[in-house]
Amino acid sequence: MFFSRRIPKGREYGWTQLWRADADGGGASLVYAEDGRHVYGGRVSPDGRYVLFTGNAAEDGDPAGGGAPMGLMRLADAPIVGGNSPDLLRRHPGVRRGPVLCLPQGWEPCWTFGGSRAGGREPPP
């Protein structure tokens, strides 16, 4: 996962978007983008099926200390364009509009192991 700010023609700056690429840097493809929201912190789940990210309208994150809204999506549904983003929809024909699960405010998204002994799974060493 990486973040990119693809600047549309005639604009001073663009919104930061979540992208993925092969290990050698080739095959870059959009994962999630939204006009009006800088998207950061893309973390892929241990099974490689989901991505957790955060984003905010202010580029500097949240100086007041409350965190930023987070989102969860299946990588199989990528690319997704969220919000009211007509320019992004024109530039990325065939994108999906969802689903993305909106989560409460957070900081750096991460995954933790959630297995339990009752379910027959042992936590990793």
C-alpha positions in Angstrom: 0.0 0.0 0.0 1.1 3.5 -0.7 -0.4 7.0 -0.8 -0.4 9.2 -3.8 -1.6 12.7 -4.6 -2.5 12.7 -8.2 -3.0 16.4 -9.1 -5.8 17.1 -11.6 -5.0 19.6 -14.3 -5.6 23.2 -13.3 -5.5 22.5 -9.6 -2.9 23.5 -7.0 -3.1 20.1 -5.2 -5.1 17.0 -5.1 -6.5 14.7 -2.4 -4.2 12.0 -1.1 -5.4 8.5 -2.3 -4.7 4.9 -1.3 -3.0 2.8 -4.0 -1.3 -0.6 -4.2 1.5 -2.0 -6.4 3.5 -5.1 -6.9 6.7 -5.5 -4.8 8.8 -4.2 -7.6 6.7 -1.0 -7.9 4.9 -2.1 -11.1 1.2 -2.6 -11.6 0.0 0.3 -9.5 -3.8 0.4 -9.0 -6.2 2.6 -7.1 -7.6 1.1 -3.9 -9.7 4.0 -2.4 -10.1 7.7 -3.2 -12.5 10.4 -2.2 -12.6 14.1 -3.1 -12.6 16.1 0.1 -10.7 13.6 2.1 -6.9 12.8 2.4 -6.7 9.0 2.8 -3.8 7.5 4.8 -2.7 4.6 6.9 -3.7 1.7 4.6 -3.0 -1.6 6.5 -3.8 -4.9 4.8 -5.3 -7.6 7.1 -3.1 -10.6 7.8 -5.2 -12.8 5.4 -4.8 -10.1 2.6 -8.5 -9.7 2.2 -9.2 -6.4 3.8 -7.7 -2.9 4.2 -8.1 -0.5 7.1 -7.5 3.2 6.5 -8.0 6.6 8.0 -8.6 9.9 6.3 -9.4 13.5 7.1 -10.3 16.7 5.2 -7.4 18.5 6.8 -4.0 17.4 5.4 -2.3 17.9 8.7 -4.5 15.1 10.3 -6.2 16.3 13.4 -4.3 18.9 15.4 -7.0 18.9 18.1 -6.1 15.3 19.0 -9.4 13.6 18.3 -8.2 11.3 15.5 -9.7 10.9 12.1 -12.6 8.8 10.7 -11.5 5.3 9.7 -12.8 2.9 7.0 -12.7 -0.8 6.3 -13.1 -2.4 2.9 -12.5 -5.7 1.1 -9.6 -5.5 -1.4 -11.6 -7.6 -3.8 -14.0 -4.6 -4.1 -11.2 -2.2 -5.1 -11.1 0.3 -6.6 -13.7 2.3 -4.7 -14.4 6.0 -4.9 -16.3 7.4 -2.0 -18.2 10.6 -1.2 -19.3 13.2 -3.7 -16.4 12.8 -6.2 -17.6 13.4 -9.8 -14.1 14.2 -11.0 -12.7 11.0 -9.6 -15.5 9.0 -11.1 -14.8 10.4 -14.6 -11.0 9.7 -14.2 -11.5 6.2 -13.0 -14.3 4.6 -15.1 -15.6 1.3 -13.7 -14.9 2.1 -10.1 -17.3 1.0 -7.4 -19.0 3.2 -4.9 -18.7 0.8 -2.0 -19.1 -1.0 0.3 -16.9 0.7 2.9 -17.6 0.3 6.6 -17.3 3.6 8.3 -15.6 3.3 11.7 -15.2 5.8 14.6 -12.3 8.2 14.9 -8.8 6.6 15.2 -5.1 7.2 14.7 -2.9 4.7 12.9 -4.9 1.7 11.8 -3.5 -1.7 12.6 -4.5 -5.3 12.9 -4.3 -7.6 15.9 -4.7 -11.3 16.3 -8.3 -12.0 17.6 -8.2 -15.8 18.0 -9.4 -17.5 21.2 -8.7 -20.8 22.8 -12.4 -21.5 23.0 -12.6 -21.4 19.3 -9.8 -23.9 19.0 -7.2 -21.4 17.8 -4.1 -20.7 19.6 -2.6 -17.2 19.5 0.7 -16.9 17.6 3.9 -17.2 19.7 
